[in-house]
Amino acid sequence: METRDEETRIDLLRHGEPVGGRRYRGQVDDALSESGWEQMWNAVGADPEWQQIVSSPLQRCSAFAASLAESLALPVQLESRFTEVGFGDWEGKTRDELDRLEPGQVARFYQDPVNNRPPGAEPLEEFTARVQAAFNEILERFTGQSVLVVAHAGVIRAILAHTLDIPFTRMYRISVPTAGISRLSTNRERGFNFISHGSS
């Protein structure tokens, strides 16, 4: 049984640069570039203290998570609910390409990501609900442990919005750097403590 001072620490690591550079990748399954691998190894440092690793199944997250787990002799589990939000017709396109196709559509999306979603995109409320459900299960399963979650900017935004009581409609106001780590801790008495964000 969890005691009131038993602390669970969650580190949220965004993947490094994928092959093809910056674009609205969503659920397009591009691999990490050489630079992306280097960014992620630099982010985790030489002596991490995690006891569990959980990763999105997309290879820009899962390939590094598997390599890290092997190097640390740790278990790793893939969590499909930590797959990035589906961007519909924007999948694989750069911002410049989208602005040429329809000027202003990206700006409208960031101003109101619920009502200005890309055609065919996953509804934001459904995305955040699946991420929150997976996150809550991790907290239950790994109470009192230190856990690394390897995921995407959208997933990390959804988790931070959930834990900090930020409306999911405002989650895109949170900047999540490539290969950055955000740290949360929680226990039954205090609840969530936001320790650091975007460090590498």
N, C-alpha and C positions, 0 to 999 in steps of 0.2 A: 504494500500500500504506500502511496506517495505521502511523504511527510511535508509539512508546510514550508520547510526550508530546503527541500530537495530541488536543486536547480537543473533545468534543462537548457542547454545552449544550442542555438541554431545559427549556423553560418550559411549565408546565401551567396553562392558564387555564380556570377554570370559567365557564360562561355566567352572564349576569346574570338578573335576575328575569323570568320569563315572564308573559304575560297569564294572569290567573287566580290568581296568587300561589302560596303554598307548597302543594304536594300531591305525592303519589307519582306523578310524571308518567311515569317510565320511558321508554317508547317512544311515548307520546302526543306528537304533533308540534306543540305550541303555539309561537307566535311570542314573541319578546321584547316586553316592555312598553316604553313610553318610558323608564321608570326603568331597565329592564334595559340598554337601549342606552347610557344615560348612565353606568351603573356600569362597563360594559366599556370604553368610551372612556377613562374616568378611570383604569382599571386599567392600560391599556397605556402611558399617558404620551405625552409629546410627541415623543420621539426614540428609538423602539425600534430595536434592532440585529439583528433576526431576518433570516435569509436564506431560510427556508422556513416555510410555514404549513400545518399539517395539521389537519383539522377533522372532527368527527362530522358526518354528513349531516343530522341533525335541525336544523330551521331556527333553533332558539334558539342554536345554535352556528354553523351554516354561513352564515347571513345576515350576522352580524358578521364572520366570517372573510373572506368575500368583499369586504365593504366595506373592511376593514383592508388586505387584500392589494392592492386597487385603489389605496388612498391611498399605499401604500408601493411600488407597482410591483413586487410580489412574486408568485411563483406560489403557488397554494393548491391542495391536493388533498384530496378527501373520502375518508375512511377508514371504511367501513361497520362495521369491527370496533370502532370507538370509539363506536358507538351505546350509549346507556345500557342497563343491565340491564333485562330485561323483568320487570315487577312483577305480571304476571298479573291476577288479580281486583282488585288494589289500584290498577291504572292509573287515574289521574285523580281519585282520592279523597284527601281530607285525613285527617290523623291523627284528628281529632275524629270524622269520619264512620266511620272504621274502628273506633275504640274504642266507638262506639255500636252498631255491627253485632255486634261480638264483643269485649267488654272484655278487655284484657290481651294481645291478639294482637300488637300492635306491640311491646310490651315483650318478649314472648317471641322475636320475630324478632331484635331487637338482641342478646338474650342468646345466641341460637344461630341465626345466619342460614342455616345449612346445613339443619338439621332442622325449622325452623319457618318455612319459606318460604311466601309467599302462594300460594293455589291457582293453578296454571297458570303460576307464575313460572319464569323461566329458571334452571336450576341454577347455583348460584354458581361451582362448579368450571368449568363450561363457559364462563361469562361471563369469569372471570379468565383462562382459557386463551386465549380469542380476543383479549382486550386485550393480553396479554403477547406474543402472536405478532406483532401489529401494531406494538407498541412496539419489539420486537427488530428488525423490518424497518426501521423508521425509523432506528435506530442504525446499521444497516449501510449504508443508502442515503445518509444525510446525515452520515457521519463527518467530524468536524472543523468542522461548521457549527453555527450557532445556530438552533434550531427552536422555533417556537411550536405547541403542541398545544391546540386549543380543544375542550373536551369537557365531561363531566358529572362530578358528584361521585363516582359509582360508578367511573367509568373512572379518575379521578385516584387514588382510593383503591387500586384494583387495581394501578396502576403503582407507587405509593409502597410498597405492601406487597411487591411483586415486587423492587424495587430495594433495599429495606431489610431483606429477609429476614424479613418479618413474615408469619405464617401467614395465608392468605386468609380463614380462619375468623374472624380478629380485625380485618379491615380496616375494619369499621364503628366501631372505636374512633378512627379518624382523622377529625377534623372538617375539612370542606372548605368554606370560606366562599363565598358567592355572589360571583362576579367576582374571586375571589382568585387569585393566581398562586403556584405552587410551582416552585422551580428546582432542577434536578439537573444535574450535570456528570459526565462520565466520560472516562477514557482507558484505554488497554490496561494501563498499568503499575499504576495506582492502583485502578481500578474506579470505582464510583459514589461521588460526593460529594453529600450532601444540603445544599444551600446555604441555602434559605429556604422558608417555607411560609405560604401564605395571605395574602401581602402584596398590597396594591392601591394 
